[in-house]
Amino acid sequence: MFDRVYFPSDPLPTPYSTISTFNGYSKPLDILNVPPVEPDTIFYLSIIKPHTDSHEIHGPVKAFTHLLPKIEEIVSNSPPAIDKLDALKSIQNLWDGKREKDEEFFRDGFERFVVEGQRGRFVVLEVRREVDAEVFAALPAPVYTIVAIGPLMNPECAPRKNYRASSSSSSETASKGGRGMAAQAPAKLVGYARLTTIHGCCIERVAAQQMAKRIMAELLHDQKNVLRIETWGQGGKGGGALMAMNASATWEVRVLYEDDALKRAMEEGHREGGAMKWR
């Protein structure tokens, strides 16, 4: 299980309206009402910041309440968002008119929550739900999560240096025919906020690697003159990354894996009603 994964791009020029044009992310609407959660549902939280073109992922976890500390942390910077979240947490009792805890919200959560900021900036919180009995049973043990990013673009269309696949690391390999092929390494890429997608989880590393390669093949189905690189953790476990690039764009597929015993213990304590709090 991984707790925090951050996909930033290089800093972009201000003002904010210029940034929005570059990364193509338009302000969405809230989606606060969702169907009841099904058995064996796992949850992810995406924290999307268009003004910095970043996409931060938390999860997977077995309950929406495990994501609430991070949600509350982001919301705490926006008075309107604080009020909106407080309204979701409680419901009016039809008998006495008093507000009480909304158990359905704490169980089901929301799909999208827009946090209003200053000077037209905003942060988007998105909760992805997925029914996966195998992963649900494995959590909070570490699992492999597959994330695709791209196509990432260079908005300035600046001249790019030639790139040559390196064999400096034993865990890094280039695809056949790719070594020595001239490509254009991007000096600045945008699109992380809009073009980062969670594809799911796997229990076994081999299955995660196969899924990652299949996703990359789908991303590149109509691309030509592509240089590909793979990097995998050593020792038979750990995450990895697939990268592909040509003169026009860059694509990434990441296999995320974090084996943190302390975080798993804290999640178990929170789930079982202990004093510890997972975040």
URUR-V693484 format. One record per pair of residues at least 6 apart in sequence whose C-alpha atoms are under 6 Angstrom apart, sorted by the first residue. I is the first residue (numbers start at 1). J is the second residue. Records with the same first field share a line. If there is no record, write none. Layout:
I->J  J
//
This chain:
1->142  143  258
2->257  258
3->58  59
4->57  58
5->56  57
6->56
7->54  55  56
8->54
9->53  190
10->188
23->190  191
25->194
30->112  113  114
31->111  112
32->110  111
34->110
36->108
37->108
40->131  132  133  136
41->130  131
42->60  61  62  129  130
43->60  61  128  129
44->58  59  60  127  128
45->57  58  126  127
46->56  57  125  126
47->55  56  124  125
48->54  55  123  124  193
49->123
50->193
53->192  193
54->192  193
55->193
64->109
69->279
75->81  82
81->115
89->102
90->99  100  101  102
91->99  100  102
92->98  99
93->99
111->126  127
112->125  126
113->124  125
114->123  124
115->122  123
116->122
140->264
142->259
143->203
144->201  202  256  257
145->200  201  255  256
146->199  200  254  255
147->197  198  199  253  254
148->196  197  252  253
149->195  196  251  252
150->195  251
151->249  250  251
152->189  190  191  249  250
153->189  190  249
154->188  189
160->184  185
161->184
162->182  183  184
163->182  183  184  185
164->180
165->179
171->231  232
172->230  231
173->229  230
174->228  229
175->228
178->227
183->246
184->247
202->208
226->245  246
227->244  245
228->243  244
229->242  243
230->241  242
231->240  241
232->240
233->239  240
238->257
239->255  256  257
240->254  255
241->253  254  255
242->252  253
243->251  252
244->250  251
266->276  277  278
267->278
269->276
270->276  277
//
